[in-house]
Amino acid sequence: MLGVIPNPFGEMLTLDYQTEYSGTINISLIDLTGRVFYRESVEGAAGRYNKMLSTRNLASGMYLLRIQQGEKVLVKRVVKN
């Protein structure tokens, strides 16, 4: 499960995700041309996580939020106002 609050977003974006996966979780925010604007790898156990991202320096437009957990990849379209 992957939620993004709010969407569309302004200067902050909150990720809300739940996983049954234990290990490295890779989080990326990518524009539609493939440029990566945010990338983080976190070690975690199964459970629910919330992560706040500052998006103040991003241009308005559509982005892809990508979370990879082992072989599983979740992608969600998000819009910056």
Secondary structure in CASP SS format (residue, H / E / C, confidence):
PFRMAT SS
TARGET T0000
AUTHOR 0000-0000-0000
METHOD secondary structure of the structure
MODEL  1
M C 1.00
L E 1.00
G E 1.00
V E 1.00
I E 1.00
P C 1.00
N C 1.00
P C 1.00
F E 1.00
G C 1.00
E C 1.00
M E 1.00
L E 1.00
T E 1.00
L E 1.00
D E 1.00
Y E 1.00
Q E 1.00
T E 1.00
E C 1.00
Y C 1.00
S C 1.00
G E 1.00
T E 1.00
I E 1.00
N E 1.00
I E 1.00
S E 1.00
L E 1.00
I E 1.00
D E 1.00
L C 1.00
T C 1.00
G C 1.00
R C 1.00
V E 1.00
F E 1.00
Y E 1.00
R E 1.00
E E 1.00
S E 1.00
V E 1.00
E E 1.00
G E 1.00
A C 1.00
A C 1.00
G E 1.00
R E 1.00
Y E 1.00
N E 1.00
K E 1.00
M E 1.00
L E 1.00
S E 1.00
T C 1.00
R C 1.00
N C 1.00
L C 1.00
A C 1.00
S C 1.00
G E 1.00
M E 1.00
Y E 1.00
L E 1.00
L E 1.00
R E 1.00
I E 1.00
Q E 1.00
Q E 1.00
G C 1.00
E C 1.00
K E 1.00
V E 1.00
L E 1.00
V E 1.00
K E 1.00
R E 1.00
V E 1.00
V E 1.00
K E 1.00
N C 1.00
END
